[in-house]
Amino acid sequence: MSAKEVSRTLRRIADPEYAKHSLRFFKTGKGEYGEGDKFLGIRVPVLRQHAKKYKDTELNEIHNLLKSNYHEERLCALFLLTYFYQQGNKRDKAAAYKLYLKNTQYINNWDLVDASAHKIIGPHLFERNRAPLYKLCNSKLLWDRRIAIISTYYFIKNQQFDDTLALSEILLDDEEDLMHKAVGWMLREVGKHKIEVERKFLKVHYKKMPRTMLRYAIERFPERERKKYLQGDI
């Protein structure tokens, strides 16, 4: 399936009214994080269904689709890239990983990152040097930094927490609310597996953490404990 054919199919099922909702939801106004993005108006479950039909799409066509001006086409490309990575041999996986990192300018909203980073970057680096995550973490591009922390979700699910904690410490001073949410979310996931690991990290850093990050991190804690963290009484 070519990128043009996938694009034609998606544009046939576009919903202009839902696209208007997406423009607001993904903050596309002037000065907002999704400024200038364009939407067709396709719900994610529908998009996933179509991506599954085209899961044998070649890598060069996925690359072409990823460069689309339309958000849903880029998301579809990332679904396809995930299929390509998961189905591929060692060479295919390496190619998908490299393509992802060379094209992060198109992975430019939180849903695009969250649907893909822990399914491609995380698994690829699981038994490799993690240095690329720290390079992303120090990028000026918000989405690179989000890719770095969300990629570690794969590590967390495999009982490895060190990189999540190290990246979280680097990102404590991040100015972006979307990063506060992402870091808090990953810390909460650490806690689901090893609550004592999360508590140890929080004990050292919670007073410095942005409020949103802290709230996300302690969301599953007992109410009394949450209040103590929020009041600075731990």
N, C-alpha and C positions, 0 to 999 in steps of 0.2 A: 504494500500500500504506500503510495507516495504522499508527501506532506500536502500537496495540493488536493489530493482526493480526500484526505482526512479533513482538511479545512473546508472543502465544499460540503461534506456531510454535516459537519458541526454548524455551519452557517445556515443550513436548511432547517435545523431544529432550534435556532436561536429565538429567544423570547425578549423582545425590546423592553417590555414592562419589567421583567425580572432583571434585565441589565441595569435599569435605573436604580433598582434596589441595591445592586452590587456596587454601583458607583459610590453610593453613600456608605455602604457597609465597609468597603475597603479603602475609605478615606482618600478619594482621588482628587479632592479640591486643591486649590492653590496653597502651597506650603504644607500640605499633609503628606504622610509617608507614601501614599500611592498616587501622588500627583500625576495626572496625565494618562493614567492607565485606561484601557478600553475594554469593554465587556460585550460579549454576545448575548449573555443571559441564559446560561445553561447550569442547571443544578448539578452538584458534584456526583450524586449517585448515577445520574444519566451519563455524565461524562465518563465515569468509571466503566459503565456498561459498554460504551463505544470504544474506549481504550482496550478493553478486553478482546473485542472483536479484531482489533488491529495489532495485537501483541507481537506479531511476527514482523513488524515494520523494521526496515534496515536502519542502521545507526545514522547514516548520512541524512536520511529522510526525517528521523527524529530531530536531528540537529537543525534542519531547516524549519521544522515546526516550532522548535523552541525559540526561534528568533521572531516569532509572530508578534504583531502589535496587540493581539487580543489575549487577554489574561487566560481564558479557558483553553485556548490552543496551546499556550505554554504549559498549563497544568496537564493537559492531555499528553504533551510531549514528555513530561516528567513521569507520568504513569507508564508510558511506553518505554522510557529509559530504564525504569525500575524493572519492568518485565525483561528487557534486554539483558540487564545485569544479572538478574536471578536465573535466567535460562541459559546464560552464556558460559563458554569455557573460560579458562584463565585469561586468554588474550582478549576475549570479548569484555570481560569484567574490567580489565585494565583500561581498555578503550573507553568504556562507559564512564569510568571514574575520571579519566583525564578530560573527557568532553564536559563533564559536569563542572569541574573546577575551572576550566577555561571559559565557561559561559555563565558565571554567577551573576553577571549584569542582567541576565534575563530571568533569573530566579529571584524576582524582586518584589515579593510580598510574603507575609508570614505563612499563608496557606501553601504556597509553592515550596517554601523551605520545609515546612512541617510534614508535607506529604512525601518527601524524598530524601532528605539529608541522612536520616537514620537507616534508610534502606539501601543506600549506595555508598556514601562516604563512611559511615560507621562500620559496616561489614568489611569494607575494603581495607580499612586501617586496623581492624581488630587484631591482626597478627603482624602488623607492620609498625614502623616508626610513626608516632603520632604528631610529629613536628608540623605537618600541614595544618592541623587544627589550631595550633598556636599562631601560625602566620595569619590564618583567617580571623582569629580572635583579635588580632591587633590591626585589622584592616579599618580604614576609615568608612567603609561601606557597611551600613547597618546589616544588610542581608548576609554578608560574609560572616559577620560576628554571630548572627543567629544560626547560620549553617554550622559553625564550630560547636556551639553548645548543644544544638539539637542532634547533631551526629552522635554525641555520646549516649543518647538514649539506647542505642544498640549495645554499648558497653554495659550500661546499667542493667539491662535485661539479662546480661551474661555475667552479672555479679562482679563487674569491674567499676570502681567508683573514683579512682584517683584522678583521672583526667577531667571528669565532671567537676570535681571539687577544685582542681587547680584552675580550670577555666573560669569557674564561678568566682574565684578570688580575684582574678584579673578583671572580671567584668563588674565588680562591685561598684565601681565609679562610673559605669556607663551612663550616659545622659538620656538614653532612649527608653521610654516606657515599655516598648515591645521587647527590649532586652531584659528589663526587670521581670517581666512576665515569663519569658523563656527560661531565665536562670532559676527563678522561683519554682517553676514547673519541674525542671530537671532535679532540683534539690528535693522536691516532694517525691519524685520517682525514686530517688536514692533511699528516702525514708521508707518507702513501701517495701523495699528489700532488706534494708539494714537501718532501722530507726536510730540505733546508737551512733552510726556514722553521720547521719544528718544532724543529730543533736550535738555531736562533738564540733562539727563545723559551725553550726549556729551559735554555740556558746562563745566562740571566738569572734564571730563576725556580725552577729545580729544587730548590734547597736549601730553599725555603720551601713547596714543594708538599706537601700531604698524601701519605703513602706510597702509598695506594691510587691516587690520581690519577697519581702518577709511574709506578707499575707499569703502569697501563693505557696511559699515553702511550708508554712505551718497549717495549711488548710485542713489537713486530716488529724491534727493534734486534738486532744481533749480540750474542751472549751476553757477550762481553768488554766491550762498550760498556755493556750493561745493568748489569753489575756495577759499573762505574765510577760510573755515575749513582747507584746505590743506596748505594755506599760514600762518595759525595761527593767523588770524585776527578777530576771533569771539569775 
